[in-house]
């Protein structure tokens, strides 16, 4: 079996390479931004310490989250790690198998994958997730959480209203 059987024509091969590169760049950028910002917060702040950035609106507050989103379901780290790993495997499999995936879907899955991988590293390495973005009216969160939320919203919007535009 040659690659041409898998890729199809040279135009299909080029399109597929662009799709995979776009997906990889999005997921890697999210993962790296999440890791860098968490490391910066953890190395500069003590647990519970808060630095006001925009008065009465936004602080950087270091917390260690042993639960899921917003601190729910504390002390289920192993379960959340397994779930994150399963999501990552599903996304990689889906992107690899679905050659007609549009750019918005690739972006959505890239955001989710990068965020899930960032939080997974924390859970496996530390036993908790580092959160630091504090808008005072919402539980403290991080870049990974934001990316997962935005990616999920993008995929939901594509399912409800979207097209399958190719890159």
TIRO-2110 file (N, C-alpha, C; in Angstrom, 1 decimal):
// TIRO-2110
0.9, -1.2, 0.0, N, 1, A
0.0, 0.0, 0.0, CA, 1, A
0.9, 1.2, 0.0, C, 1, A
0.7, 2.2, -0.9, N, 2, A
1.4, 3.4, -1.0, CA, 2, A
0.7, 4.5, -0.3, C, 2, A
1.4, 5.6, -0.1, N, 3, A
0.7, 6.8, 0.5, CA, 3, A
-0.3, 7.3, -0.4, C, 3, A
-0.2, 7.2, -1.7, N, 4, A
-1.2, 7.7, -2.6, CA, 4, A
-2.5, 7.1, -2.4, C, 4, A
-2.6, 5.8, -2.0, N, 5, A
-3.8, 5.2, -1.6, CA, 5, A
-4.5, 5.9, -0.5, C, 5, A
-3.7, 6.3, 0.5, N, 6, A
-4.3, 7.0, 1.7, CA, 6, A
-4.6, 8.4, 1.4, C, 6, A
-3.7, 9.1, 0.7, N, 7, A
-3.8, 10.6, 0.5, CA, 7, A
-4.7, 10.9, -0.7, C, 7, A
-4.8, 10.1, -1.7, N, 8, A
-5.5, 10.4, -2.9, CA, 8, A
-4.6, 11.2, -3.9, C, 8, A
-5.2, 12.2, -4.6, N, 9, A
-4.4, 13.0, -5.5, CA, 9, A
-3.4, 13.9, -4.8, C, 9, A
-2.5, 14.5, -5.6, N, 10, A
-1.5, 15.4, -5.0, CA, 10, A
-2.2, 16.6, -4.4, C, 10, A
-3.3, 17.0, -5.0, N, 11, A
-4.0, 18.2, -4.4, CA, 11, A
-4.6, 17.8, -3.1, C, 11, A
-5.2, 16.6, -3.0, N, 12, A
-5.7, 16.1, -1.7, CA, 12, A
-4.6, 15.9, -0.7, C, 12, A
-3.4, 15.5, -1.2, N, 13, A
-2.3, 15.3, -0.2, CA, 13, A
-1.9, 16.7, 0.3, C, 13, A
-1.8, 17.7, -0.5, N, 14, A
-1.4, 19.0, -0.1, CA, 14, A
-2.5, 19.6, 0.9, C, 14, A
-3.7, 19.4, 0.6, N, 15, A
-4.8, 19.9, 1.5, CA, 15, A
-4.7, 19.2, 2.8, C, 15, A
-4.5, 17.9, 2.8, N, 16, A
-4.4, 17.2, 4.0, CA, 16, A
-3.2, 17.6, 4.9, C, 16, A
-2.1, 17.8, 4.3, N, 17, A
-0.9, 18.3, 5.0, CA, 17, A
-1.2, 19.6, 5.6, C, 17, A
-1.8, 20.5, 4.9, N, 18, A
-2.2, 21.8, 5.4, CA, 18, A
-3.1, 21.7, 6.6, C, 18, A
-4.1, 20.8, 6.5, N, 19, A
-5.1, 20.6, 7.6, CA, 19, A
-4.3, 20.1, 8.8, C, 19, A
-3.5, 19.1, 8.7, N, 20, A
-2.8, 18.5, 9.8, CA, 20, A
-1.8, 19.5, 10.4, C, 20, A
-1.1, 20.4, 9.6, N, 21, A
-0.2, 21.4, 10.1, CA, 21, A
-1.0, 22.4, 10.9, C, 21, A
-2.2, 22.9, 10.4, N, 22, A
-3.0, 23.9, 11.1, CA, 22, A
-3.4, 23.4, 12.4, C, 22, A
-3.9, 22.1, 12.4, N, 23, A
-4.4, 21.5, 13.7, CA, 23, A
-3.2, 21.4, 14.7, C, 23, A
-2.1, 21.0, 14.2, N, 24, A
-0.9, 20.9, 15.1, CA, 24, A
-0.4, 22.2, 15.6, C, 24, A
-0.4, 23.2, 14.8, N, 25, A
0.0, 24.5, 15.3, CA, 25, A
-1.0, 25.1, 16.3, C, 25, A
-2.3, 24.9, 16.1, N, 26, A
-3.2, 25.4, 17.1, CA, 26, A
-3.1, 24.7, 18.4, C, 26, A
-3.1, 23.4, 18.4, N, 27, A
-3.0, 22.6, 19.6, CA, 27, A
-1.6, 22.8, 20.3, C, 27, A
-0.5, 22.9, 19.6, N, 28, A
0.8, 23.1, 20.2, CA, 28, A
0.9, 24.5, 20.8, C, 28, A
0.3, 25.5, 20.1, N, 29, A
0.4, 26.9, 20.6, CA, 29, A
-0.4, 27.0, 21.9, C, 29, A
-1.6, 26.4, 22.0, N, 30, A
-2.4, 26.4, 23.2, CA, 30, A
-1.6, 25.7, 24.3, C, 30, A
-1.1, 24.5, 24.0, N, 31, A
-0.4, 23.8, 25.1, CA, 31, A
0.8, 24.6, 25.6, C, 31, A
1.6, 25.2, 24.7, N, 32, A
2.8, 25.9, 25.1, CA, 32, A
2.4, 27.2, 25.9, C, 32, A
1.4, 27.9, 25.4, N, 33, A
1.0, 29.1, 26.1, CA, 33, A
0.5, 28.7, 27.5, C, 33, A
-0.3, 27.6, 27.6, N, 34, A
-0.8, 27.2, 28.9, CA, 34, A
0.4, 26.8, 29.9, C, 34, A
1.3, 26.1, 29.4, N, 35, A
2.5, 25.6, 30.2, CA, 35, A
3.3, 26.9, 30.7, C, 35, A
3.6, 27.8, 29.7, N, 36, A
4.4, 29.0, 30.1, CA, 36, A
3.7, 29.8, 31.1, C, 36, A
2.4, 30.1, 30.9, N, 37, A
1.7, 30.9, 31.9, CA, 37, A
1.5, 30.3, 33.2, C, 37, A
1.2, 29.0, 33.3, N, 38, A
1.2, 28.3, 34.6, CA, 38, A
2.5, 28.3, 35.3, C, 38, A
3.6, 28.1, 34.6, N, 39, A
4.9, 28.1, 35.2, CA, 39, A
5.2, 29.5, 35.7, C, 39, A
4.9, 30.5, 35.0, N, 40, A
5.1, 31.9, 35.4, CA, 40, A
4.3, 32.2, 36.7, C, 40, A
3.0, 31.8, 36.7, N, 41, A
2.2, 32.1, 37.9, CA, 41, A
2.8, 31.3, 39.1, C, 41, A
3.1, 30.0, 38.9, N, 42, A
3.5, 29.2, 40.0, CA, 42, A
4.9, 29.6, 40.6, C, 42, A
5.7, 30.1, 39.7, N, 43, A
7.1, 30.5, 40.1, CA, 43, A
7.1, 31.9, 40.7, C, 43, A
6.1, 32.7, 40.5, N, 44, A
6.1, 34.1, 41.0, CA, 44, A
5.2, 34.4, 42.2, C, 44, A
4.2, 33.4, 42.4, N, 45, A
3.2, 33.6, 43.5, CA, 45, A
3.2, 32.5, 44.4, C, 45, A
2.8, 32.8, 45.6, N, 46, A
2.5, 31.7, 46.6, CA, 46, A
1.1, 31.3, 46.5, C, 46, A
0.8, 30.1, 46.9, N, 47, A
-0.6, 29.6, 46.8, CA, 47, A
-1.5, 30.5, 47.5, C, 47, A
-2.6, 30.9, 46.9, N, 48, A
-3.6, 31.8, 47.4, CA, 48, A
-3.2, 33.3, 47.3, C, 48, A
-2.0, 33.6, 46.9, N, 49, A
-1.6, 35.0, 46.7, CA, 49, A
-2.3, 35.6, 45.4, C, 49, A
-2.7, 36.8, 45.5, N, 50, A
-3.4, 37.5, 44.5, CA, 50, A
-2.8, 38.8, 44.1, C, 50, A
-2.6, 39.1, 42.8, N, 51, A
-2.1, 40.4, 42.4, CA, 51, A
-3.2, 41.1, 41.5, C, 51, A
-3.5, 42.3, 41.9, N, 52, A
-4.6, 43.0, 41.2, CA, 52, A
-4.0, 43.5, 39.9, C, 52, A
-4.6, 43.2, 38.8, N, 53, A
-4.2, 43.7, 37.5, CA, 53, A
-5.1, 44.8, 37.0, C, 53, A
-6.4, 44.6, 37.0, N, 54, A
-7.4, 45.6, 36.7, CA, 54, A
-8.3, 45.8, 38.0, C, 54, A
-8.2, 46.9, 38.7, N, 55, A
-8.9, 47.0, 40.0, CA, 55, A
-10.4, 46.6, 39.9, C, 55, A
-10.7, 45.7, 40.8, N, 56, A
-12.1, 45.2, 41.0, CA, 56, A
-12.6, 44.4, 39.8, C, 56, A
-11.8, 44.1, 38.9, N, 57, A
-12.2, 43.3, 37.7, CA, 57, A
-11.4, 42.0, 37.5, C, 57, A
-10.0, 42.2, 37.5, N, 58, A
-9.2, 41.0, 37.1, CA, 58, A
-7.9, 41.0, 38.0, C, 58, A
-7.7, 39.8, 38.6, N, 59, A
-6.5, 39.5, 39.4, CA, 59, A
-5.8, 38.3, 38.8, C, 59, A
-4.5, 38.2, 39.2, N, 60, A
-3.8, 36.9, 39.0, CA, 60, A
-3.8, 36.3, 40.4, C, 60, A
-4.4, 35.1, 40.6, N, 61, A
-4.5, 34.5, 41.9, CA, 61, A
-4.1, 33.0, 41.7, C, 61, A
-3.1, 32.6, 42.4, N, 62, A
-2.6, 31.2, 42.3, CA, 62, A
-3.4, 30.3, 43.1, C, 62, A
-4.0, 29.3, 42.5, N, 63, A
-4.7, 28.2, 43.3, CA, 63, A
-4.3, 26.9, 42.6, C, 63, A
-4.4, 25.9, 43.5, N, 64, A
-4.1, 24.5, 43.0, CA, 64, A
-5.5, 23.8, 43.0, C, 64, A
-6.0, 23.4, 41.9, N, 65, A
-7.3, 22.8, 41.7, CA, 65, A
-7.2, 21.3, 41.6, C, 65, A
-7.7, 20.6, 42.7, N, 66, A
-7.7, 19.2, 42.7, CA, 66, A
-9.0, 18.6, 42.1, C, 66, A
-9.9, 19.4, 41.6, N, 67, A
-11.1, 18.9, 41.0, CA, 67, A
-11.2, 19.1, 39.5, C, 67, A
-12.4, 19.2, 39.0, N, 68, A
-12.6, 19.4, 37.6, CA, 68, A
-12.8, 20.9, 37.4, C, 68, A
-13.5, 21.3, 36.4, N, 69, A
-13.8, 22.7, 36.1, CA, 69, A
-14.4, 23.4, 37.4, C, 69, A
-13.8, 24.5, 37.7, N, 70, A
-14.3, 25.3, 38.8, CA, 70, A
-14.2, 24.6, 40.2, C, 70, A
-13.3, 23.6, 40.3, N, 71, A
-13.1, 23.0, 41.5, CA, 71, A
-14.1, 21.9, 41.9, C, 71, A
-15.0, 21.6, 41.0, N, 72, A
-16.0, 20.6, 41.3, CA, 72, A
-15.4, 19.2, 41.3, C, 72, A
-16.0, 18.3, 42.1, N, 73, A
-15.6, 16.9, 42.2, CA, 73, A
-14.1, 16.7, 42.6, C, 73, A
-13.8, 17.3, 43.7, N, 74, A
-12.4, 17.3, 44.2, CA, 74, A
-11.9, 15.8, 44.4, C, 74, A
-10.6, 15.7, 44.3, N, 75, A
-9.9, 14.4, 44.6, CA, 75, A
-10.2, 13.3, 43.7, C, 75, A
-10.6, 13.5, 42.4, N, 76, A
-10.8, 12.5, 41.4, CA, 76, A
-9.7, 12.7, 40.3, C, 76, A
-8.5, 13.0, 40.7, N, 77, A
-7.5, 13.3, 39.7, CA, 77, A
-7.2, 12.2, 38.7, C, 77, A
-7.2, 11.0, 39.2, N, 78, A
-6.9, 9.8, 38.3, CA, 78, A
-8.0, 9.7, 37.3, C, 78, A
-9.2, 9.9, 37.7, N, 79, A
-10.4, 9.8, 36.8, CA, 79, A
-10.3, 10.9, 35.7, C, 79, A
-10.0, 12.1, 36.2, N, 80, A
-9.9, 13.2, 35.2, CA, 80, A
-8.7, 13.1, 34.3, C, 80, A
-7.7, 12.5, 34.8, N, 81, A
-6.5, 12.2, 33.9, CA, 81, A
-6.8, 11.2, 32.8, C, 81, A
-7.5, 10.1, 33.2, N, 82, A
-7.9, 9.1, 32.2, CA, 82, A
-8.9, 9.7, 31.2, C, 82, A
-9.9, 10.5, 31.7, N, 83, A
-10.8, 11.1, 30.8, CA, 83, A
-10.1, 12.1, 29.8, C, 83, A
-9.2, 12.9, 30.3, N, 84, A
-8.4, 13.8, 29.4, CA, 84, A
-7.6, 13.0, 28.4, C, 84, A
-7.0, 11.9, 28.8, N, 85, A
-6.2, 11.1, 27.9, CA, 85, A
-7.2, 10.5, 26.8, C, 85, A
-8.3, 10.0, 27.2, N, 86, A
-9.3, 9.5, 26.2, CA, 86, A
-9.8, 10.5, 25.2, C, 86, A
-10.0, 11.7, 25.7, N, 87, A
-10.4, 12.8, 24.8, CA, 87, A
-9.3, 13.1, 23.8, C, 87, A
-8.1, 13.2, 24.3, N, 88, A
-6.9, 13.4, 23.4, CA, 88, A
-6.8, 12.4, 22.3, C, 88, A
-6.9, 11.1, 22.7, N, 89, A
-6.8, 10.0, 21.8, CA, 89, A
-8.0, 10.1, 20.7, C, 89, A
-9.2, 10.4, 21.2, N, 90, A
-10.4, 10.5, 20.3, CA, 90, A
-10.1, 11.6, 19.3, C, 90, A
-9.7, 12.8, 19.8, N, 91, A
-9.5, 13.9, 18.8, CA, 91, A
-8.4, 13.6, 17.8, C, 91, A
-7.3, 13.0, 18.2, N, 92, A
-6.2, 12.6, 17.2, CA, 92, A
-6.8, 11.6, 16.2, C, 92, A
-7.5, 10.6, 16.7, N, 93, A
-8.1, 9.6, 15.8, CA, 93, A
-9.1, 10.3, 14.8, C, 93, A
-9.9, 11.2, 15.4, N, 94, A
-10.9, 11.8, 14.5, CA, 94, A
-10.3, 12.7, 13.4, C, 94, A
-9.3, 13.5, 13.8, N, 95, A
-8.6, 14.4, 12.9, CA, 95, A
-7.9, 13.5, 11.8, C, 95, A
-7.3, 12.5, 12.2, N, 96, A
-6.5, 11.6, 11.3, CA, 96, A
-7.5, 11.0, 10.3, C, 96, A
-8.6, 10.5, 10.7, N, 97, A
-9.5, 9.8, 9.9, CA, 97, A
-10.4, 10.6, 9.0, C, 97, A
-10.7, 11.8, 9.4, N, 98, A
-11.7, 12.7, 8.7, CA, 98, A
-11.0, 13.7, 7.8, C, 98, A
-10.7, 13.3, 6.6, N, 99, A
-9.9, 14.1, 5.7, CA, 99, A
-10.7, 15.4, 5.2, C, 99, A
-12.0, 15.4, 5.3, N, 100, A
-12.7, 16.6, 4.8, CA, 100, A
-13.1, 17.6, 5.9, C, 100, A
-12.3, 17.5, 7.0, N, 101, A
-12.6, 18.4, 8.2, CA, 101, A
-12.3, 19.8, 7.8, C, 101, A
-13.3, 20.7, 8.1, N, 102, A
-13.1, 22.2, 7.8, CA, 102, A
-12.3, 22.8, 8.8, C, 102, A
-11.9, 24.1, 8.5, N, 103, A
-10.9, 24.8, 9.3, CA, 103, A
-11.4, 25.1, 10.7, C, 103, A
-12.7, 25.4, 10.8, N, 104, A
-13.3, 25.8, 12.1, CA, 104, A
-13.3, 24.5, 13.0, C, 104, A
-13.6, 23.4, 12.5, N, 105, A
-13.6, 22.1, 13.3, CA, 105, A
-12.2, 21.8, 13.7, C, 105, A
-11.2, 22.0, 12.8, N, 106, A
-9.8, 21.8, 13.1, CA, 106, A
-9.4, 22.7, 14.2, C, 106, A
-9.8, 24.0, 14.2, N, 107, A
-9.4, 24.9, 15.2, CA, 107, A
-10.1, 24.5, 16.5, C, 107, A
-11.4, 24.2, 16.5, N, 108, A
-12.1, 23.8, 17.7, CA, 108, A
-11.4, 22.6, 18.4, C, 108, A
-11.1, 21.5, 17.6, N, 109, A
-10.5, 20.4, 18.2, CA, 109, A
-9.0, 20.7, 18.6, C, 109, A
-8.3, 21.5, 17.9, N, 110, A
-7.0, 21.9, 18.3, CA, 110, A
-7.0, 22.7, 19.6, C, 110, A
-8.0, 23.6, 19.8, N, 111, A
-8.1, 24.3, 21.1, CA, 111, A
-8.4, 23.3, 22.2, C, 111, A
-9.3, 22.3, 22.0, N, 112, A
-9.6, 21.4, 23.0, CA, 112, A
-8.4, 20.5, 23.3, C, 112, A
-7.7, 20.0, 22.3, N, 113, A
-6.6, 19.1, 22.5, CA, 113, A
-5.5, 19.8, 23.3, C, 113, A
-5.1, 21.0, 22.9, N, 114, A
-4.1, 21.7, 23.6, CA, 114, A
-4.4, 22.0, 25.0, C, 114, A
-5.7, 22.3, 25.3, N, 115, A
-6.1, 22.6, 26.7, CA, 115, A
-6.1, 21.3, 27.5, C, 115, A
-6.7, 20.2, 26.9, N, 116, A
-6.7, 19.0, 27.6, CA, 116, A
-5.3, 18.4, 27.9, C, 116, A
-4.4, 18.6, 27.0, N, 117, A
-3.0, 18.2, 27.2, CA, 117, A
-2.4, 19.0, 28.3, C, 117, A
-2.6, 20.3, 28.3, N, 118, A
-2.0, 21.2, 29.3, CA, 118, A
-2.5, 20.8, 30.7, C, 118, A
-3.8, 20.6, 30.9, N, 119, A
-4.3, 20.2, 32.2, CA, 119, A
-3.9, 18.8, 32.6, C, 119, A
-3.8, 17.9, 31.6, N, 120, A
-3.3, 16.5, 31.8, CA, 120, A
-1.9, 16.5, 32.4, C, 120, A
-1.0, 17.3, 31.8, N, 121, A
0.3, 17.3, 32.3, CA, 121, A
0.3, 17.7, 33.8, C, 121, A
-0.5, 18.7, 34.2, N, 122, A
-0.6, 19.1, 35.6, CA, 122, A
-1.0, 18.0, 36.5, C, 122, A
-2.1, 17.4, 36.0, N, 123, A
-2.7, 16.3, 36.9, CA, 123, A
-1.7, 15.1, 37.1, C, 123, A
-1.0, 14.7, 36.0, N, 124, A
-0.1, 13.6, 36.1, CA, 124, A
1.1, 14.0, 36.9, C, 124, A
1.7, 15.2, 36.6, N, 125, A
2.9, 15.6, 37.3, CA, 125, A
2.7, 16.1, 38.7, C, 125, A
1.6, 16.8, 38.9, N, 126, A
1.5, 17.5, 40.2, CA, 126, A
0.3, 17.0, 41.1, C, 126, A
-0.6, 16.3, 40.5, N, 127, A
-1.8, 15.9, 41.2, CA, 127, A
-2.9, 16.9, 41.3, C, 127, A
-2.7, 18.0, 40.7, N, 128, A
-3.7, 19.1, 40.7, CA, 128, A
-3.4, 20.0, 39.4, C, 128, A
-4.3, 20.9, 39.1, N, 129, A
-4.2, 21.8, 38.0, CA, 129, A
-3.9, 23.2, 38.5, C, 129, A
-3.0, 23.9, 37.9, N, 130, A
-2.6, 25.2, 38.3, CA, 130, A
-3.6, 26.2, 37.7, C, 130, A
-4.4, 27.0, 38.5, N, 131, A
-5.3, 28.0, 38.0, CA, 131, A
-4.8, 29.3, 38.5, C, 131, A
-5.0, 30.4, 37.7, N, 132, A
-4.5, 31.7, 38.1, CA, 132, A
-5.3, 32.9, 37.5, C, 132, A
-6.2, 32.7, 36.5, N, 133, A
-6.9, 33.8, 36.0, CA, 133, A
-8.2, 34.0, 36.8, C, 133, A
-8.3, 35.2, 37.4, N, 134, A
-9.3, 35.5, 38.4, CA, 134, A
-10.1, 36.8, 38.1, C, 134, A
-11.3, 36.6, 37.5, N, 135, A
-12.1, 37.7, 37.2, CA, 135, A
-13.1, 38.1, 38.3, C, 135, A
-13.0, 37.5, 39.5, N, 136, A
-13.7, 37.8, 40.7, CA, 136, A
-15.2, 37.4, 40.7, C, 136, A
-15.8, 37.3, 39.5, N, 137, A
-17.2, 36.9, 39.4, CA, 137, A
-17.4, 35.5, 38.9, C, 137, A
-16.2, 34.9, 38.7, N, 138, A
-16.2, 33.5, 38.1, CA, 138, A
-15.1, 32.8, 38.9, C, 138, A
-15.2, 31.4, 39.0, N, 139, A
-14.0, 30.7, 39.6, CA, 139, A
-12.7, 30.9, 38.8, C, 139, A
-11.6, 30.8, 39.6, N, 140, A
-10.3, 31.0, 39.0, CA, 140, A
-10.1, 29.9, 38.0, C, 140, A
-9.4, 30.2, 36.8, N, 141, A
-9.2, 29.2, 35.7, CA, 141, A
-7.9, 29.5, 35.1, C, 141, A
-7.6, 28.8, 34.0, N, 142, A
-6.3, 29.0, 33.3, CA, 142, A
-6.5, 29.0, 31.8, C, 142, A
-5.4, 29.1, 31.0, N, 143, A
-5.5, 29.2, 29.5, CA, 143, A
-6.1, 27.9, 29.0, C, 143, A
-5.7, 26.7, 29.5, N, 144, A
-6.3, 25.4, 29.1, CA, 144, A
-7.8, 25.4, 29.2, C, 144, A
-8.3, 25.8, 30.4, N, 145, A
-9.7, 25.8, 30.6, CA, 145, A
-10.4, 26.7, 29.5, C, 145, A
-9.8, 27.9, 29.3, N, 146, A
-10.4, 28.8, 28.3, CA, 146, A
-10.4, 28.2, 26.9, C, 146, A
-9.3, 27.6, 26.6, N, 147, A
-9.2, 27.0, 25.2, CA, 147, A
-10.2, 25.8, 25.0, C, 147, A
-10.4, 25.0, 26.1, N, 148, A
-11.4, 23.9, 26.0, CA, 148, A
-12.8, 24.5, 25.8, C, 148, A
-13.1, 25.5, 26.6, N, 149, A
-14.4, 26.2, 26.5, CA, 149, A
-14.6, 26.8, 25.1, C, 149, A
-13.7, 27.5, 24.6, N, 150, A
-13.8, 28.2, 23.3, CA, 150, A
-13.9, 27.1, 22.2, C, 150, A
-13.0, 26.1, 22.3, N, 151, A
-13.1, 25.0, 21.3, CA, 151, A
-14.4, 24.3, 21.3, C, 151, A
-15.0, 24.0, 22.5, N, 152, A
-16.2, 23.4, 22.6, CA, 152, A
-17.4, 24.2, 22.0, C, 152, A
-17.3, 25.5, 22.3, N, 153, A
-18.3, 26.5, 21.8, CA, 153, A
-18.2, 26.5, 20.3, C, 153, A
-17.0, 26.6, 19.7, N, 154, A
-16.8, 26.6, 18.3, CA, 154, A
-17.4, 25.4, 17.6, C, 154, A
-17.1, 24.2, 18.2, N, 155, A
-17.6, 23.0, 17.6, CA, 155, A
-19.2, 22.9, 17.7, C, 155, A
-19.7, 23.4, 18.8, N, 156, A
-21.2, 23.4, 19.0, CA, 156, A
-21.8, 24.4, 17.9, C, 156, A
-21.2, 25.5, 17.7, N, 157, A
-21.7, 26.5, 16.7, CA, 157, A
-21.6, 25.9, 15.3, C, 157, A
-20.5, 25.2, 15.0, N, 158, A
-20.4, 24.5, 13.7, CA, 158, A
-21.5, 23.5, 13.5, C, 158, A
-21.8, 22.7, 14.6, N, 159, A
-22.8, 21.7, 14.5, CA, 159, A
-24.2, 22.3, 14.3, C, 159, A
-24.4, 23.4, 14.9, N, 160, A
-25.7, 24.1, 14.8, CA, 160, A
-25.9, 24.9, 13.6, C, 160, A
-24.9, 25.7, 13.3, N, 161, A
-25.0, 26.7, 12.2, CA, 161, A
-24.0, 26.6, 11.1, C, 161, A
-23.0, 25.8, 11.2, N, 162, A
-21.8, 26.0, 10.4, CA, 162, A
-21.8, 25.2, 9.1, C, 162, A
-20.8, 25.5, 8.3, N, 163, A
-20.5, 24.9, 7.1, CA, 163, A
-19.3, 24.0, 7.2, C, 163, A
-18.9, 23.4, 6.1, N, 164, A
-17.7, 22.5, 6.1, CA, 164, A
-16.7, 23.1, 5.2, C, 164, A
-16.4, 24.4, 5.4, N, 165, A
-15.4, 25.0, 4.6, CA, 165, A
-14.0, 24.4, 4.8, C, 165, A
-13.3, 24.2, 3.7, N, 166, A
-12.0, 23.6, 3.8, CA, 166, A
-11.0, 24.7, 3.8, C, 166, A
-9.8, 24.4, 4.5, N, 167, A
-8.7, 25.5, 4.5, CA, 167, A
-8.2, 25.8, 3.1, C, 167, A
END
